[in-house]
Amino acid sequence: MIKRSFLGLVAPKLQYNLAPDPVQDLPVPNTVTLLLRGAQNGAGVTAFKVGEAVKTGQRLASSPDSSEYVISSVTGSISAMAPYVDSYGRKFTAITIQTGGQDEWDAGFSKGPTLDTALKFLEYAPGNPSFKAFADPEKTIRTIVVNGMDQDLLLTANQYVVQNEASDVKSGVEALKKITGVDRVLMAVPENLVQQASTTGAEVKTVRDTYPEGLPHMIMKDVVGQVVSADDTLADAGAVFVSAEAVAAIGAAFNAGQPPVTKVLTVVAKDGSTRNVRARIGTPLGDVLKACNVAVNDRDRLILGGPMRGAASYSEDLPVEPGTDGIVVQDDADSAQTTDYPCINCGECVRICPVRIPVNMLVRFLEARLYEDAAAMYDLDCCVECGLCSYVCVSRIPIFQYIKLGKYELSLIETAEAANE
């Protein structure tokens, strides 16, 4: 629901969808594509080749000790391997697997909840949980926050998990405590899911149903009571966030002795209707949309994620990834068009920003590619990436995209400077 004020004197109020749809299990696709991140040293994939048989749950990496890996979500054989470069220039190897009948599970996954097992198998679980902070001696993690809120409007995958898979979440909470040695586990949920969350063994905290209160930095400030400074990560502040779906998947994995290979995501059709589905990781987007009877025509917009924070995709052949929480299809006639019209200093972006960044000045520096000045002078690193500034921009400037690009380019600059020291 969107409540917009008269004459724009008060920021519009956007509310999360708090009524999760039931989940439809999709059939195993004929092929899956897994995107294996390139190694930092530039080494290619040499551990396996086209024609090689793989099993469900098998770890695929360039070497046994590589920190970059994928988990095969089907049983079959590798039919193709090709380079893939994402929208930020990051290099991957796209591994296509032709499915071959019934699942035959690989025996490499250990049923014991240890940090080594988590690092080697569970960072490719739905929600992309990261365990690297727990292995970093320079990090002191005091709190694990299980986020039962969804990261964008219209999406309800995490809320569905809290509502319907609380027993798996409970097992996951217990496993996380054993893996990490952290005793304090908080669960952030909307008011209507407190009863289900209270059965998981986590300390339950409520989150307001107004966007973007469900984003991690907002939860840290409003729920945990700690503001994360611009120069720090969440881990630097002593907290690690894990989605409720990831926690449930971890619990189910150790109960069954099999790593998670499916992802729950919300499909938003052109008419705004929503549907939750569970698909194998690596399923082509086109297969998901076909199962939901959603047709994509020329010039329609296909968005991975939600309407506020999602990124437009160029192909239905791209796969469902562990971090794909939603697919939004917008008709060409209904899609918001960006422009190169200059900022008119109306102040809407500044009024709506939850962290009070001077967005009108920030975007000028980002447009000019002055990323270091944008961070030093106008709080680029403080942005929580909610997308509200783009939503209200009268000039239709793609502010959110400029911010994402600016942060990425700044990270490359910092990495290059560190390498030269």
N, C-alpha and C positions, 0 to 999 in steps of 0.2 A: 504494500500500500504506500502511496506517495501523497503526502499532504503539503501543498505549496501555499505559502502565505500571500496575502494581498500586497501588490506592488513590490514584492521581493524585499520587504523591510526585515523579514526574519527568514533565516535559512530554511529551505524545504526539509521536511522530515521523511526519511526513508526507513521503512521497517522491514525486518527479515520475515521470510515466510516461515511460520512456526507450525505448519501442518504438513509433516513429511508424507510424501506419497509412498504407497507400498512398492516393493522392489520386484521387478520382472527379471528373472534369470534368462540371459540370452544363450543360445546354443554356442558350442565351440565353433569358431570360424574355420574356414578352409586354410587360411594362412594368418600368421601373426608376424608383426615386425617389432623388433626390440632395438632401441637406440642405445648403443654402448658408447659412453663418453670416451673420447680419446685420452690416452695417458698424458700426464703433464710433460713428460720428456719427448712426446711426439711419436712414441713407438706405436706401430700398427698392430692389428689383431693377427696373431700368429698361432694361437693355441688350438684353433679349429678351422675347418674349411668347408666349402660347399660340398654337399653330398653326405656330410657326417650326420649320424643319427644322434638325437638328443632326447632326453627324458623330461617329463614334467618335474619342475622343481630343481633342475640342474643349473648349477652356477656356471655362467659363461663369462670368461675374462681373458685378457691378453696373456696373463700369466697367473699361476696359482696365488701369488702374493699381491696381485694388483688390487688397489682399493676401488677401482672402477670396474663394475660388473653389472650384468643383468641376470635375471632368473628366468629360465624358459617356462612359459606358461602353458605349454602343450607338449605332447609327445609327437615326434615326427622327425623330419630331416631338414637340414639347412639347404634352402633352395637358391638363396642369393645373399651376397654381401656387397654393400656399396657404400661409398662415403656420403655423409649427409652433413650439411652445414645449416644451423638454425638461424633465426633472424638476428641474433647477436654475433654471428660469426663463429660460434663454438662448434668444434668438429666432433662428429660422431661416426660410428660405423652402424649402418642400418642392417640388421641381421634378420632376414626373412625365413621363417620356418613353415614348411608345408606340414600340416597336421596329418597324423597317420592312425586314426582310430582311437581306441581306448587309452586313457592315461596310464602310463607306466612311470611310477614315481622314482626319482633318483634317491639313493640312500645316503647322500652326502650330508644332509641336514641333521644336526644333532638335536635330540629332544631336550637336552639340558640347557636351561636358560643361563648362558654365560655371555660375557661381553664379546669374546672372540666370535661366537656364533652370530651374535647380533651384527657385528661389523661385517662379517662375511656373507650373510644371507638376508638380513632384515632391512638393510638400507634401501632395498628395492621393493619393499612392501608398499601397499597403498598408502598414500599420504607422504611418502618419502621421509620416514623418520630418520634422524641422524643421531648416531651414537659416538661420533668422533670427539665431541666435547668431553665425554666421560673417560676417554683414553688420553686426554691432554693433561699432562701434569701441571700445566700453568692455569688450568681452569678449575674452579671450585664450584661445583653444581650443588645447590642446596635444595632446589625445588624443581619438580617435574609438573608441568601444567598440561593436563589432558583437555584439549579444546573441543567441547561438544557443540560449539557454534560453527556455522559454515562461514567461509571466508568471503562470500559475496551474496548479493541479493538473489532470490529465487531458488538458490541451491539448498538442498536439505539432506544430503548424503550423511553427514555426521550426526545430524539430529535423528535420522532414521536408525542409525546404529545404536545411539544411546537409548532410544525408545524400544528397540526390538532385540538388541543383542547385548544386553547388560551383563549376562553371565560371561560372555567372552571378554567384555571389557574388564570385568572383575579378575578373570584369569590373567589378562594382559597387565593389569596394575600390579598383581603379585609378581609376575615375571619381570616387569621393569624394576621393581625393588631389588630382586635378586641379581639382575644383570648389572645395575648401576650402583647399588649400595646406597641409594638415596631413599630415605624414609618418608619424606614429605611429598605426597602426590596430591595436587589439587585438581578438581574437575570443574571447569567453567561451563555452565549450561543456562539456557533460558529458564524462566520461572516454571514453565509448564512441564519441564523434564526433571525437576528436582527429585521427585519420588523414585524414578528409575535410576537416576545417578546415585542416590543414597545407598543403593544395594551393591555398589562396585567396590567399596572399601576405600574410596578416595574421599578427601575432604571437599565437600561440595560448596561451590560459590556460584551465585547467580549473576548473569549478565543481562543488561537491558536489551530490549528487542529493537533498538534503534541503531541503524547502520551509521558508523563502522565500529560499534562497541565490541564486536567479536574478533577484531584483529588483535594479534598478540601484543603489540605495544600498548594498545588501549586497555587490554586486560591487565597488563603489568601495572599500569597507572591506577585504574579504577578498582581493580579487584585485589591484586597483590599489594597495592599501595606503594609501588616503587617506580620511579620515573627512570627510564633507560636513557642515558645521555647520548648525544649525537655521535660521540666517538666510540661508543661501546656497542657490542652485540648483546643479544639476550643472554648468551652464555657468559659473557663478561659480567653481566649483572647477576649471575648465579642461577639462571633459570633455563630450562629446555622445554620447548613446546612440542607436544605430540598430538596429532589429531585423534579424535575418538575412534575413527575407523582404523587407524594404524594400531592403536592399542588393542582393539578387538581382534584384528588380524594377527597380532603377536600372540595373544592369548590362545586363539584357535590353532596357530601354528605349533605351539609347544604341546597343546593337548593332543593334536593329531600326529605330530612328528613330521609335518610337511610344511614347507614355506608357503606363504600366501601367494596366489597367482591371479586373483580376481580383483576388480575395482568397482565400487559402487559410484555411480555418477548420475547427475540430474540432466535430463534432456529437456530443453525449453524450445517448443515449437514456435512457428511464426505467429500464431494467435496468442502466445503467452502461456499456453497450457504447459504443465510440467509433468514429467514422469521419471521415476528413479529406475535405473536398470543396473544389473550386475554383469559385467563382461570380463572376459579374460584380458589381462594386460597384453597390449600389442594388437588388439582387435582393430581393424581399420574403422575409421570414423563412419565411412559410408555404410558398413554393415550395421552399426549401431542405429544410424538414422533410418535405414531400411526397415529394421525390426520395429521401430517406433512409428512407421508410416509417415516419416517426415521427408519431403522432397526438397532438394536444393537446386534452384534454377540459376541460370547465368546471372551474375552480378548480385546474387544474394550474399549476405554476410554470414560466415561460419566462424563462430567465436569459441575458443577453448577457454573454459572458465565461466565466470559470470558476466553480467552486463556492465559492471563497474570496473572490474580488475582484469577481465579476460583479454586475450590477444587473438586477433583475427588470423585465421588459417587460410591457406591458399588451396588446399587439396583435401578431398574426402579420403584419400589413400593414406594420410598420416594416421599413426596409431594412437590408441588410448594408452596413456602413460600412467605411472603410479601417482603422479600429481594432477591428473585430469579429473577435476571435481564436477565439471559440467560441460555441456555442449549447447550453445545458444545459436539458433538459426533465425536470422532477421531477413525479412523481405527487403529487396532493394529499395522499394518505395518508403519503407519505414525506418531505414538506417540513417542515423545521424551522420551528416557529412561534415568533415573537417575543412577548414579554409586556411589561407595564408593572410587573412585579414588581420591588421594589427590590433594589439590590446587597446581598449578604449578607457582603461582605468575605472571601470564601473565599481570595482571592489567586491563583486560577488564571490570571487574565489577566496579572498582574504576572510570574508565573513564566515564562509562555510568550513574553512580549514579547521580540523579538530585540534591541530597543534599550533595554530596561529602563525603559520609561515607567511611572509610577505610574497605571496605567489606571483603577484603582478610584476614585481621586480625580478624574482627568480627566473621566470620564464624568458625574460629578455636576455639574460646571460646564457641560458641554455640554448636559445635560438642562435646565439652568436658563438656557441661551442666554447664558452669560457667556463668550463666545468669546475676548475679549481677555485675561481672567484665565486662561482655560484655556491659552492660548499662553504667557503670562508666567510662570505658576506651576507648570504641570504638563506642559510640553513637548509641546504639541499639534503644533508644527511639526516635531518630531523623528520623528513617526510615519511609517513607510515603507508604510503601508496594505496590510499583508499579510492582515488579517482573522482572524488567529489568536485574538485576544481574543474575538471573537464566537463562534468555533468552540468555545471551552472554557467560555463563560459559563454557570454553573449557573442563573442567573436568566433566561437567554434574553433579555438586554438587547441590542438591536441596536447594539452599540458601534461597529462599523465604519461603519454608516450615520450615526451621530451624528458621528463623526470627519470623514467626508467632507463632511457638511453644515457642520460647524464651520469647516473650512478654507475652504469656498466662501464662507460668510458673512463670515469674516474678510477674505478677499480683496476683497469688496465694500466693507467698511468702510475698508480701506487705500486702495482706489482713490478712494473719495469724499473721504477726507482729503487725498490727494495733489492732487485736482482743486481743492480749496478753498485750497490753499497759495498 
